[in-house]
Amino acid sequence: MKPSIRILTLVSVFMTATAQAVTARPLTLDLAGTPSRAELLLPDSPTKAPLVLLIQGTGPEDMDGSFASYDGNVVKGSLGTLARTLAAQGLAVMRFDKRGAAGTFDPKTAPAAQAAYGRLTLRDLLKDARTALDTAKAQPGVDASRVFVYGWSEGSVIAASLALEVGARGLVVQGPVVNSFADTFARQFERVGIPYLTPYAQAGRLGLPGLMASFQGPGSPLAQSQGQLLFDRTSTLEKPVLSTFLDTNHDGLIDLKAEALPAITAYYRASVGQSPMYAPATTLPVLGELAPGLTLPVLILQGDTDANIDPADAQAFDTALAKAGNTDHTLKLYVGLGHSLGRAASVTQDNFAPMEAQPMNDMAAWLRAH
């Protein structure tokens, strides 16, 4: 079967189903000895509702997908809004704080909480997601025989493994990680870092003054952070130094494409596996690896201005599902939406804006149909 690709522009979208009243049921999970908040949203209905588990993206995020940024601010997530949208359309929706995430929002406990999270593996997060799912399935009002799993970004990897493990009725992934984590990070520098840094360079070659100026430019946090890869290991805040390793011809300038890109790609391929989260012994397979065995229905939601994940990766995943013989897979590509499926003018301006209504309602319609 050919991949089902729908390219969507943003229009006013209205729910196709009558909205139902929703009841929130607070829960507490035991995630390997760490208490963690959770919430199950249930439509007010005399019949048991199909269950959807929501799994967040990278880092210690709360149940809404919110996280504490390095500058102390909180970046708000949209999973709470998504959960309420789905529940109002007849679905039971479970979401939960990641293990230890609560501690990262308090400046006093953040350093220790961040360090503890950094010791976790993707297999640990898979176990936590299974705990959340099992807890939700045992709740009154939930139809435990009809389970769907949703994963955003890094969470797509966890969601896919969990969906296979429990025999889920369907899998929904948003901004999925299809290629290796090393290649995904390197692609971010190529797609986001180079375009953002180029205006500060001279004929594609960036010097220290331009690099320093880039941190004050009009880019997203991801775009601005790419310049950090160009500092030397000896660099300090008081005395910034351009990377002598990347400046292979020692002319005081780094050619973004000829010097930086190959070296940064090699760096990620050599170093990413040293992280507990991505080490071969403790990580999980990405979606490109899992595609041949994903025979369940799959919905792929992807923004075309997503800075974190190349839309071409989502398209490649959809194609791989078709080649593997999956007969029920759909890719929805949204024009003008970024990684959060909120509005983003470009990949360098993808600021995790609130998720638009159309992807949420498209997801609800797909779930109801399945």
Protein Blocks (a to p, Z undefined) as FASTA:
>chain_A
ZZddddddddddddfbdcdddddddddddeehiacdddddddddfbdcddddddddedjd
dfkopacdfkopacddfklmmmmmmmmnopacdddddehklmmmpmklmmmmmmmmmmpc
fklmmmmmmmmmmmmmmpghiafkbccdddehjlmmmmmmmmmmnopabdcdehiafbdf
klmmmmmmmmmmmmmmmmmpgehiacfklmmmmmmmccdfklmmmmmmmpcfkbcfklcc
ddfklmmnonopacfklmmmmmmmmmmmmmmmmpmklgmklmccdfklmmmmmmbccddd
ddfkbfkbcfklmmmmmmmmmmnopabdcddddehiafkopacfbfklcgoiacdfklmm
mmmmmmmmZZ
